[in-house]
């Protein structure tokens, strides 16, 4: 269980150059200390005497006091655990695992699947609820302005891993396809899970059929998106596309009617996603990258293969936010990589307004993916004092000499 606890505790720091800003999300621990050894030490320091010791009183009083203290401590612990739910309407707790049911599994590639999980029936929001309409349809609505994750448990080995949920899909049909997107009942969550070789949790999850339950707990907020962010360039490796989509949701809203419409205050905000995968099967139907000496933004779509549900969803995101969201694809097996020029093009084009002038607002370069991916582009995350921290800026991005942009390692 120590490993589970470690995964549920996260400290994230945000870098501006080499300067970090800490945001600690580690839950408060309940610590009990015994004073018996101290008491014994005090007794042993009393000078000896020839007077016979006074006979000890009955231990009933001591037993009663110990019992009272034990019950009080147990009651305090129970109160903390029972009151630790961050999203009561979802039934989730940050310390207690809750069984969610797998309602669908959508294959993305031979190794990747989108899981849709539903909460226990008793935690579903009632139809007659008087709460806010948005919270009633999505109990996780207060979390979407941030990057957050949940912890999944493998019960046989008692190990756990954190996964980042995908934002709810739109209720409408994607403009680029005639097939409707999957339904998303209130309180349901979606996760892009890739089965990794030797991964205890991902392998366990991949073998679970629809109708099985998964023990999850949380949420853990990894990074709260500042409200004054105007531009994000997001480097995503593999399943790092999930937090990238969370950023789109946090900055530009859900894309629903009346939110993020033309002419509003967020109309000049922009998110550019550079998504790298090892094989084309992970992003089937993605545009074929142009030769490396061309600009990466001149890619052309592949018309010979059917797009995967995830690529279809990304196309729908671009269509809902025209001119404000761009997704570019890179495939290792085809010799297409996120290089220095690609990052610089994304940064320079994001920071300019239509007239070519520098935009105001906060600008972020965010990176999510395997440890090697993060290390290559912005330097490794480090452990200090039992906490995972950002560490100094390094990698490709440091060599670009970009000024005025903050770096966030997820």
Sine and cosine of phi, psi and omega as CSV:
sin_phi,cos_phi,sin_psi,cos_psi,sin_omega,cos_omega
0.00,0.00,-0.33,0.95,0.03,-1.00
-0.88,0.48,-0.60,0.80,-0.02,-1.00
-0.93,0.37,-0.58,0.81,0.06,-1.00
-0.89,0.46,-0.70,0.71,-0.04,-1.00
-0.90,0.44,-0.62,0.79,-0.01,-1.00
-0.89,0.45,-0.63,0.78,-0.03,-1.00
-0.95,0.33,-0.45,0.89,-0.01,-1.00
-0.99,0.15,-0.16,0.99,-0.04,-1.00
-0.95,-0.32,0.82,-0.58,-0.09,-1.00
-0.66,-0.75,0.74,-0.68,0.11,-0.99
-0.87,-0.49,0.85,-0.53,-0.03,-1.00
-0.92,-0.40,0.62,-0.78,0.08,-1.00
-0.80,-0.61,0.54,-0.84,-0.04,-1.00
-0.94,-0.33,0.73,-0.69,-0.06,-1.00
-0.99,-0.16,0.72,-0.69,0.32,-0.95
-0.91,-0.42,0.98,-0.21,-0.16,-0.99
0.91,0.42,-0.86,-0.51,0.00,-1.00
-0.97,-0.23,0.16,0.99,-0.03,-1.00
-0.98,-0.21,0.75,-0.67,-0.06,-1.00
-0.93,-0.35,0.46,-0.89,0.07,-1.00
-0.82,-0.57,0.87,-0.49,-0.14,-0.99
-1.00,0.06,0.60,-0.80,0.14,-0.99
-0.72,-0.70,0.96,-0.27,-0.12,-0.99
-1.00,-0.06,0.84,-0.55,0.03,-1.00
-0.91,-0.41,0.27,0.96,-0.04,-1.00
-0.94,0.35,0.80,-0.60,0.00,-1.00
-0.91,0.42,0.46,-0.89,-0.01,-1.00
-0.95,0.31,0.73,-0.68,-0.01,-1.00
-1.00,-0.06,0.50,-0.87,0.10,-1.00
-0.99,-0.14,0.86,-0.52,-0.11,-0.99
-0.87,-0.49,0.74,-0.67,0.04,-1.00
-0.92,-0.39,0.71,-0.70,0.01,-1.00
-0.87,-0.50,0.62,-0.78,0.03,-1.00
-0.99,-0.17,0.66,-0.75,-0.01,-1.00
-0.96,-0.28,0.17,0.99,-0.08,-1.00
-0.92,0.39,-0.66,0.75,-0.02,-1.00
-0.90,0.43,-0.60,0.80,0.03,-1.00
-0.91,0.42,-0.67,0.74,0.01,-1.00
-0.88,0.47,-0.66,0.75,0.01,-1.00
-0.90,0.44,-0.60,0.80,-0.01,-1.00
-0.90,0.43,-0.64,0.77,0.01,-1.00
-0.91,0.41,-0.65,0.76,0.01,-1.00
-0.89,0.45,-0.63,0.78,-0.07,-1.00
-0.95,0.32,-0.33,0.94,-0.02,-1.00
-1.00,0.08,-0.09,1.00,0.02,-1.00
-0.95,0.31,0.74,-0.67,-0.02,-1.00
-0.87,0.49,0.56,-0.83,0.01,-1.00
-0.97,0.26,0.37,-0.93,-0.01,-1.00
-0.56,-0.83,0.42,-0.91,0.03,-1.00
-0.98,0.19,-0.20,0.98,0.01,-1.00
-0.94,0.33,0.75,-0.66,0.00,-1.00
-0.85,0.53,0.63,-0.78,-0.01,-1.00
-0.91,0.42,0.55,-0.83,0.04,-1.00
-0.94,0.35,0.71,-0.71,0.00,-1.00
-0.85,0.53,0.63,-0.78,-0.01,-1.00
-0.94,0.35,0.60,-0.80,0.04,-1.00
-0.97,0.25,0.17,-0.99,0.00,-1.00
-0.87,0.50,0.55,-0.84,-0.03,-1.00
-0.99,0.10,0.08,1.00,-0.02,-1.00
-0.89,0.45,-0.66,0.75,0.00,-1.00
-0.90,0.44,-0.69,0.73,0.02,-1.00
-0.88,0.47,-0.69,0.73,0.01,-1.00
-0.88,0.47,-0.66,0.75,0.01,-1.00
-0.89,0.45,-0.68,0.73,0.00,-1.00
-0.90,0.43,-0.68,0.73,0.02,-1.00
-0.89,0.45,-0.65,0.76,0.01,-1.00
-0.90,0.44,-0.68,0.73,0.01,-1.00
-0.88,0.47,-0.71,0.70,0.02,-1.00
-0.89,0.46,-0.65,0.76,0.00,-1.00
-0.89,0.45,-0.71,0.70,0.00,-1.00
-0.91,0.42,-0.62,0.78,0.02,-1.00
-0.90,0.44,-0.68,0.73,0.02,-1.00
-0.90,0.43,-0.67,0.74,0.03,-1.00
-0.89,0.45,-0.63,0.77,0.03,-1.00
-0.90,0.43,-0.65,0.76,0.03,-1.00
-0.90,0.44,-0.66,0.75,0.02,-1.00
-0.90,0.44,-0.69,0.72,0.00,-1.00
-0.87,0.49,-0.65,0.76,0.01,-1.00
-0.89,0.46,-0.70,0.71,-0.02,-1.00
-0.90,0.44,-0.69,0.73,-0.01,-1.00
-0.91,0.41,-0.67,0.74,-0.06,-1.00
-0.95,0.31,-0.36,0.93,-0.03,-1.00
-0.97,-0.26,0.26,0.97,-0.11,-0.99
-1.00,-0.06,0.05,1.00,0.01,-1.00
-0.91,0.41,0.80,-0.60,0.01,-1.00
-1.00,0.06,-0.45,0.89,0.01,-1.00
-0.73,-0.69,1.00,0.10,-0.10,-0.99
-0.82,0.58,-0.62,0.79,-0.07,-1.00
-0.94,0.35,-0.29,0.96,0.03,-1.00
-1.00,-0.05,-0.22,0.98,-0.02,-1.00
0.98,0.18,0.10,0.99,-0.04,-1.00
-1.00,0.03,0.50,-0.87,0.08,-1.00
-0.76,-0.65,0.48,-0.88,0.00,-1.00
-0.99,0.13,-0.10,0.99,0.03,-1.00
-0.83,-0.55,-0.35,0.94,-0.08,-1.00
-0.93,-0.38,0.75,-0.66,0.03,-1.00
-0.97,0.24,0.67,-0.74,0.01,-1.00
-0.87,-0.49,0.74,-0.68,0.01,-1.00
-0.98,0.21,0.89,-0.46,0.14,-0.99
-0.97,-0.24,0.56,-0.83,-0.08,-1.00
-0.99,-0.15,0.70,-0.72,0.08,-1.00
-0.97,0.25,0.91,-0.41,0.00,-1.00
-0.99,-0.15,-0.34,0.94,0.08,-1.00
-0.31,-0.95,0.43,-0.90,0.09,-1.00
-0.73,-0.68,0.90,-0.44,-0.04,-1.00
-0.95,-0.30,0.94,-0.34,-0.01,-1.00
-0.90,0.43,0.70,-0.71,0.07,-1.00
-0.95,-0.32,-0.62,0.78,0.02,-1.00
-0.43,-0.90,0.03,-1.00,0.06,-1.00
-0.86,0.52,-0.36,0.93,-0.03,-1.00
-0.87,-0.49,-0.16,0.99,-0.08,-1.00
-0.88,-0.48,0.62,-0.79,-0.03,-1.00
-0.58,-0.82,0.60,-0.80,0.16,-0.99
-1.00,-0.09,0.89,-0.45,0.04,-1.00
-1.00,-0.05,0.72,-0.70,0.17,-0.98
-0.94,-0.34,0.84,-0.55,-0.05,-1.00
-0.89,-0.46,0.64,-0.77,0.02,-1.00
-0.89,-0.45,0.56,-0.83,-0.02,-1.00
-0.96,0.27,0.24,-0.97,0.10,-1.00
-0.84,0.55,0.56,-0.83,-0.04,-1.00
-0.82,0.58,-0.56,0.83,-0.06,-1.00
-0.93,0.37,-0.30,0.95,-0.04,-1.00
-0.98,-0.20,-0.01,1.00,0.02,-1.00
-0.93,0.36,0.66,-0.75,-0.01,-1.00
-0.90,0.44,0.73,-0.68,-0.04,-1.00
-0.92,0.38,0.55,-0.83,-0.01,-1.00
-0.87,0.50,-0.49,0.87,-0.06,-1.00
-1.00,-0.05,0.24,0.97,-0.03,-1.00
-0.85,0.52,0.62,-0.79,0.02,-1.00
-1.00,-0.08,0.13,0.99,-0.01,-1.00
-0.95,0.30,0.13,-0.99,0.01,-1.00
-0.82,0.58,0.60,-0.80,-0.07,-1.00
-0.86,0.51,-0.67,0.74,-0.02,-1.00
-0.90,0.43,-0.68,0.73,0.02,-1.00
-0.93,0.37,-0.54,0.84,0.00,-1.00
-0.92,0.39,-0.62,0.78,0.01,-1.00
-0.99,0.14,-0.43,0.90,0.03,-1.00
-0.60,-0.80,0.99,-0.15,-0.03,-1.00
-0.90,0.43,-0.21,0.98,0.01,-1.00
-1.00,-0.09,0.13,0.99,-0.03,-1.00
-0.80,0.60,-0.64,0.77,0.00,-1.00
-0.90,0.43,-0.27,0.96,-0.05,-1.00
-1.00,-0.03,-0.33,0.94,-0.13,-0.99
-0.91,0.40,-0.35,0.94,0.13,-0.99
-0.95,0.32,0.12,0.99,-0.03,-1.00
-0.72,-0.70,0.15,-0.99,0.15,-0.99
-0.99,-0.11,0.86,-0.52,-0.10,-1.00
-0.61,-0.79,0.32,-0.95,-0.06,-1.00
-0.60,-0.80,0.19,-0.98,0.07,-1.00
-0.78,-0.63,0.40,-0.91,-0.03,-1.00
-0.97,-0.23,0.78,-0.62,0.04,-1.00
-0.97,-0.24,0.63,-0.77,-0.02,-1.00
-0.93,-0.36,0.69,-0.72,0.18,-0.98
-0.99,-0.10,0.96,-0.28,-0.20,-0.98
-0.93,0.36,-0.52,0.86,-0.05,-1.00
-0.92,0.40,-0.71,0.70,-0.04,-1.00
-1.00,-0.09,-0.10,0.99,-0.02,-1.00
0.82,0.58,0.73,0.68,0.11,-0.99
-0.86,-0.51,0.32,-0.95,-0.08,-1.00
-0.60,-0.80,0.33,-0.94,0.05,-1.00
-0.52,-0.85,0.53,-0.85,0.01,-1.00
-1.00,0.01,0.64,-0.77,0.07,-1.00
-0.75,-0.66,0.60,-0.80,-0.02,-1.00
-1.00,-0.09,0.84,-0.54,0.00,-1.00
-0.95,0.31,0.55,-0.83,0.14,-0.99
-0.98,0.20,0.57,-0.82,0.09,-1.00
-0.88,0.47,0.42,-0.91,0.04,-1.00
-0.86,0.52,0.63,-0.78,0.03,-1.00
-0.95,0.30,0.37,-0.93,0.06,-1.00
-0.92,0.39,0.43,-0.90,-0.04,-1.00
-0.99,0.14,-0.13,0.99,-0.03,-1.00
-0.99,-0.13,0.15,-0.99,0.04,-1.00
-0.98,0.22,0.66,-0.75,0.02,-1.00
-0.88,0.48,0.70,-0.72,-0.02,-1.00
-0.90,0.44,-0.31,0.95,-0.07,-1.00
-0.99,-0.15,0.03,1.00,0.00,-1.00
-0.52,-0.86,0.41,-0.91,0.00,-1.00
-1.00,-0.01,-0.09,1.00,-0.02,-1.00
-1.00,-0.01,0.74,-0.67,0.00,-1.00
-0.93,0.37,0.51,-0.86,0.05,-1.00
-0.97,0.26,0.39,-0.92,-0.06,-1.00
-0.85,0.52,0.55,-0.83,0.06,-1.00
-0.94,0.35,0.45,-0.89,-0.08,-1.00
-0.67,-0.74,1.00,-0.04,-0.04,-1.00
-0.91,0.42,0.41,-0.91,0.01,-1.00
-0.83,0.56,0.71,-0.70,0.02,-1.00
1.00,0.06,-0.14,0.99,0.00,-1.00
-0.98,0.22,0.42,-0.91,0.01,-1.00
-0.74,-0.67,0.53,-0.85,0.04,-1.00
-0.86,-0.51,0.61,-0.79,-0.01,-1.00
-0.68,-0.73,0.72,-0.70,0.14,-0.99
-1.00,-0.01,0.92,-0.39,-0.09,-1.00
-0.86,-0.51,0.82,-0.57,0.04,-1.00
-0.96,-0.27,0.77,-0.64,0.03,-1.00
-0.97,0.24,0.91,-0.41,-0.01,-1.00
-0.99,-0.13,0.58,-0.81,0.04,-1.00
-0.90,0.43,0.85,-0.52,-0.02,-1.00
0.99,0.13,0.04,1.00,0.01,-1.00
-0.99,0.15,0.92,-0.38,-0.07,-1.00
-0.89,0.46,-0.71,0.71,-0.08,-1.00
-0.97,0.25,-0.73,0.68,-0.04,-1.00
-0.90,0.43,-0.61,0.80,0.05,-1.00
-0.91,0.41,-0.67,0.74,0.04,-1.00
-0.87,0.49,-0.72,0.69,-0.03,-1.00
-0.91,0.42,-0.61,0.79,-0.06,-1.00
-0.90,0.43,-0.40,0.92,-0.02,-1.00
-1.00,-0.04,-0.09,1.00,-0.01,-1.00
-0.98,0.20,0.75,-0.66,0.04,-1.00
-0.99,0.11,0.23,-0.97,0.10,-1.00
-0.87,0.50,0.68,-0.73,-0.06,-1.00
0.98,-0.20,-0.26,0.97,0.05,-1.00
-0.97,0.25,0.27,-0.96,0.04,-1.00
-0.94,-0.35,0.50,-0.86,0.05,-1.00
-0.81,-0.58,0.75,-0.67,0.02,-1.00
-0.99,0.13,0.86,-0.51,0.01,-1.00
-0.74,-0.67,0.40,-0.92,0.07,-1.00
-0.54,-0.84,0.26,-0.97,-0.01,-1.00
0.67,-0.74,-0.36,-0.93,0.11,0.99
-1.00,0.02,0.23,-0.97,0.14,-0.99
-0.88,-0.47,0.89,-0.45,0.04,-1.00
-0.99,0.12,0.90,-0.44,-0.05,-1.00
-1.00,0.04,-0.56,0.83,-0.01,-1.00
-0.34,-0.94,0.81,-0.58,0.06,-1.00
-1.00,0.00,0.85,-0.53,-0.04,-1.00
-0.93,0.37,0.85,-0.53,0.04,-1.00
-0.88,0.47,0.61,-0.79,-0.06,-1.00
-0.93,0.38,-0.32,0.95,-0.05,-1.00
-1.00,-0.09,0.24,0.97,0.03,-1.00
-0.94,0.34,0.74,-0.67,0.01,-1.00
-0.93,-0.36,-0.46,0.89,-0.08,-1.00
-0.59,-0.81,0.65,-0.76,0.08,-1.00
-0.70,-0.71,0.77,-0.64,0.22,-0.97
-0.94,-0.34,0.89,-0.45,-0.14,-0.99
-0.92,-0.39,0.88,-0.48,0.09,-1.00
-0.99,-0.10,0.92,-0.38,-0.09,-1.00
-0.90,-0.44,0.77,-0.63,0.08,-1.00
-0.93,-0.37,0.90,-0.45,0.03,-1.00
0.88,0.47,-0.84,-0.54,-0.03,-1.00
-0.94,0.33,-0.01,1.00,0.12,-0.99
-0.90,0.43,-0.11,0.99,0.07,-1.00
-0.92,0.39,-0.40,0.91,0.00,-1.00
-0.90,0.43,-0.80,0.60,0.08,-1.00
-0.91,0.42,-0.44,0.90,0.07,-1.00
-0.89,0.46,-0.67,0.74,0.04,-1.00
-0.94,0.35,-0.52,0.86,0.11,-0.99
-0.89,0.45,-0.60,0.80,0.03,-1.00
-0.90,0.43,-0.68,0.74,0.04,-1.00
-0.85,0.52,-0.72,0.70,0.00,-1.00
-0.89,0.45,-0.67,0.75,-0.05,-1.00
-0.92,0.39,-0.62,0.78,-0.10,-0.99
-1.00,0.02,-0.63,0.78,-0.12,-0.99
-0.95,-0.31,-0.05,1.00,0.00,-1.00
1.00,0.09,-0.13,-0.99,-0.07,-1.00
-0.99,0.14,-0.23,0.97,-0.06,-1.00
0.99,0.15,0.13,0.99,0.01,-1.00
-0.95,0.30,0.24,-0.97,-0.01,-1.00
-0.86,0.50,0.76,-0.65,-0.01,-1.00
1.00,0.01,-0.04,1.00,-0.01,-1.00
-0.82,-0.57,0.81,-0.59,0.01,-1.00
0.94,0.35,0.57,0.82,-0.04,-1.00
-0.99,0.11,0.23,-0.97,-0.03,-1.00
-0.85,0.52,0.73,-0.69,0.06,-1.00
1.00,-0.01,-0.04,1.00,0.00,-1.00
-0.99,0.16,0.04,-1.00,-0.10,-1.00
-0.93,0.36,-0.33,0.94,-0.02,-1.00
-1.00,-0.09,0.14,0.99,-0.12,-0.99
-0.91,0.41,-0.39,0.92,-0.02,-1.00
-0.99,-0.11,0.07,1.00,0.05,-1.00
-0.98,0.19,0.53,-0.85,-0.09,-1.00
-0.58,-0.81,0.62,-0.79,0.08,-1.00
-0.79,-0.61,0.84,-0.55,0.07,-1.00
-0.90,-0.43,0.82,-0.57,-0.06,-1.00
-0.93,-0.36,0.82,-0.58,0.13,-0.99
-0.95,-0.31,0.95,-0.31,-0.15,-0.99
-0.95,-0.32,0.87,-0.49,-0.01,-1.00
-0.95,-0.31,0.69,-0.72,0.07,-1.00
-0.72,-0.69,0.36,-0.93,-0.01,-1.00
-0.98,0.22,-0.65,0.76,-0.06,-1.00
-0.81,-0.59,0.43,-0.90,0.03,-1.00
-0.90,0.43,-0.48,0.88,-0.02,-1.00
-0.86,0.51,-0.41,0.91,0.00,-1.00
-0.96,0.28,-0.32,0.95,-0.01,-1.00
-0.60,-0.80,0.78,0.63,-0.05,-1.00
-0.84,0.55,0.69,-0.72,-0.02,-1.00
1.00,0.02,-0.03,1.00,0.01,-1.00
-0.94,0.34,0.42,-0.91,0.05,-1.00
-0.84,0.53,0.59,-0.80,0.04,-1.00
-0.98,0.20,0.83,-0.55,-0.04,-1.00
-0.89,0.45,0.59,-0.81,0.07,-1.00
-0.96,0.28,0.27,-0.96,0.08,-1.00
-0.81,0.59,0.46,-0.89,-0.15,-0.99
-0.88,0.47,-0.39,0.92,-0.02,-1.00
-0.99,0.12,-0.12,0.99,0.12,-0.99
-1.00,0.02,0.26,-0.97,0.12,-0.99
-0.94,0.33,0.62,-0.78,-0.07,-1.00
-0.91,0.42,-0.34,0.94,-0.05,-1.00
-0.98,0.18,0.02,1.00,0.02,-1.00
-0.98,-0.21,0.46,0.89,0.04,-1.00
-0.91,0.41,0.46,-0.89,0.03,-1.00
-0.87,-0.48,0.57,-0.82,-0.06,-1.00
-0.95,0.31,0.49,-0.87,0.07,-1.00
-1.00,0.04,0.85,-0.52,-0.05,-1.00
-0.99,-0.16,-0.04,1.00,-0.10,-0.99
-1.00,-0.06,-0.14,0.99,-0.02,-1.00
-0.76,-0.65,0.52,-0.86,0.00,-1.00
-0.97,0.25,0.68,-0.74,-0.01,-1.00
-0.95,0.30,0.62,-0.79,0.06,-1.00
-0.95,0.32,0.34,-0.94,0.03,-1.00
-0.83,0.56,-0.55,0.84,-0.02,-1.00
-0.95,0.31,-0.66,0.75,0.05,-1.00
-0.91,0.42,-0.63,0.77,0.08,-1.00
-0.86,0.52,-0.67,0.74,0.00,-1.00
-0.91,0.42,-0.65,0.76,0.02,-1.00
-0.90,0.43,-0.61,0.79,0.08,-1.00
-0.89,0.45,-0.63,0.78,0.04,-1.00
-0.90,0.43,-0.59,0.81,0.04,-1.00
-0.90,0.44,-0.70,0.72,0.02,-1.00
-0.89,0.46,-0.60,0.80,-0.01,-1.00
-0.95,0.33,-0.54,0.84,0.00,-1.00
-0.96,0.28,-0.44,0.90,0.00,-1.00
-0.83,-0.56,0.91,0.41,-0.07,-1.00
-0.87,0.49,0.79,-0.62,0.01,-1.00
0.99,0.17,-0.10,1.00,-0.04,-1.00
-0.90,-0.44,-0.29,0.96,0.08,-1.00
-0.77,-0.63,0.78,-0.63,0.08,-1.00
-0.75,-0.67,0.71,-0.70,0.01,-1.00
-0.86,-0.51,0.81,-0.58,0.07,-1.00
-0.88,-0.47,0.62,-0.79,-0.14,-0.99
-0.93,-0.37,0.61,-0.79,0.02,-1.00
-0.68,-0.73,0.70,-0.72,-0.10,-0.99
-0.79,-0.62,0.89,-0.45,-0.05,-1.00
-0.84,0.54,-0.71,0.70,-0.09,-1.00
-0.90,0.43,-0.33,0.94,0.00,-1.00
-0.97,-0.22,0.19,0.98,0.04,-1.00
0.96,0.29,0.40,0.92,-0.01,-1.00
-0.94,-0.34,0.87,-0.50,-0.06,-1.00
-0.75,-0.66,0.41,-0.91,0.13,-0.99
-0.96,0.27,0.94,-0.34,-0.04,-1.00
-0.94,-0.35,-0.02,-1.00,-0.05,-1.00
-0.85,0.53,-0.71,0.71,-0.06,-1.00
-0.91,0.41,-0.62,0.78,0.02,-1.00
-0.88,0.47,-0.67,0.75,0.02,-1.00
-0.92,0.39,-0.69,0.72,-0.01,-1.00
-0.89,0.46,-0.67,0.74,0.03,-1.00
-0.87,0.50,-0.68,0.73,-0.01,-1.00
-0.91,0.42,-0.67,0.74,-0.02,-1.00
-0.91,0.41,-0.73,0.68,-0.07,-1.00
-0.92,0.38,-0.66,0.75,-0.02,-1.00
-0.95,0.32,-0.50,0.86,0.02,-1.00
-0.95,0.31,-0.59,0.80,-0.11,-0.99
-0.98,0.19,-0.14,0.99,-0.04,-1.00
-0.98,-0.19,0.62,-0.78,0.14,-0.99
-1.00,0.07,0.01,-1.00,-0.05,-1.00
-0.85,0.53,-0.52,0.86,0.00,-1.00
-1.00,0.03,0.11,0.99,0.01,-1.00
0.99,0.12,0.14,0.99,-0.01,-1.00
-1.00,-0.01,0.43,-0.90,0.03,-1.00
-0.93,0.38,0.73,-0.69,0.03,-1.00
-0.99,0.11,0.45,-0.89,0.12,-0.99
-1.00,0.06,0.00,-1.00,0.02,-1.00
0.99,-0.12,0.22,-0.98,-0.04,-1.00
-0.99,0.17,0.61,-0.79,-0.06,-1.00
-0.82,-0.58,0.75,-0.66,-0.09,-1.00
-0.83,-0.56,0.67,-0.74,0.27,-0.96
-0.95,-0.30,0.91,-0.41,-0.06,-1.00
-0.92,-0.40,0.60,-0.80,-0.06,-1.00
-0.72,-0.69,0.76,-0.65,0.04,-1.00
-0.60,-0.80,0.63,-0.77,0.00,-1.00
0.40,-0.91,-0.26,-0.97,0.05,-1.00
-0.86,0.51,0.36,-0.93,-0.04,-1.00
-0.84,0.55,-0.66,0.75,0.01,-1.00
-0.90,0.44,-0.58,0.81,0.03,-1.00
-0.91,0.42,-0.75,0.66,0.00,-1.00
-0.88,0.48,-0.70,0.72,-0.02,-1.00
-0.88,0.48,-0.66,0.75,-0.05,-1.00
-0.89,0.45,-0.63,0.78,-0.13,-0.99
-1.00,-0.06,-0.58,0.81,-0.07,-1.00
-0.71,-0.71,0.17,0.99,-0.03,-1.00
1.00,0.00,0.38,-0.93,-0.08,-1.00
-0.97,0.23,0.45,-0.89,0.24,-0.97
-0.97,0.24,0.45,-0.89,-0.09,-1.00
-0.79,-0.62,0.37,-0.93,0.07,-1.00
-0.95,-0.30,0.81,-0.59,0.04,-1.00
-0.69,-0.72,0.83,-0.56,0.02,-1.00
0.87,0.49,0.56,0.83,0.01,-1.00
0.98,0.22,0.19,0.98,-0.01,-1.00
-0.83,-0.56,0.61,-0.79,0.06,-1.00
-1.00,0.09,0.82,-0.58,-0.05,-1.00
-0.81,-0.58,0.21,-0.98,-0.08,-1.00
-0.90,0.44,-0.67,0.74,-0.09,-1.00
0.97,0.23,0.13,-0.99,-0.04,-1.00
-0.94,0.35,0.45,-0.89,0.07,-1.00
-0.93,0.38,0.66,-0.75,0.00,-1.00
-0.44,-0.90,-0.35,-0.94,0.09,-1.00
0.92,0.40,-0.36,-0.93,-0.08,-1.00
-0.87,0.49,-0.69,0.73,-0.09,-1.00
-0.90,0.44,-0.61,0.79,0.03,-1.00
-0.87,0.49,-0.63,0.78,-0.01,-1.00
-0.94,0.33,-0.23,0.97,-0.02,-1.00
-0.97,0.22,-0.40,0.92,-0.02,-1.00
0.92,0.40,0.51,0.86,0.00,-1.00
-0.96,0.28,0.73,-0.68,-0.01,-1.00
-0.93,-0.38,0.52,-0.86,0.04,-1.00
1.00,0.10,0.14,0.99,0.02,-1.00
-0.87,-0.49,0.69,-0.72,0.10,-1.00
-1.00,-0.05,0.47,-0.88,0.00,-1.00
-0.90,-0.43,0.73,-0.68,0.02,-1.00
-0.82,-0.58,0.86,-0.52,0.05,-1.00
-0.99,-0.15,0.84,-0.54,-0.02,-1.00
-0.95,-0.33,0.00,0.00,0.00,0.00
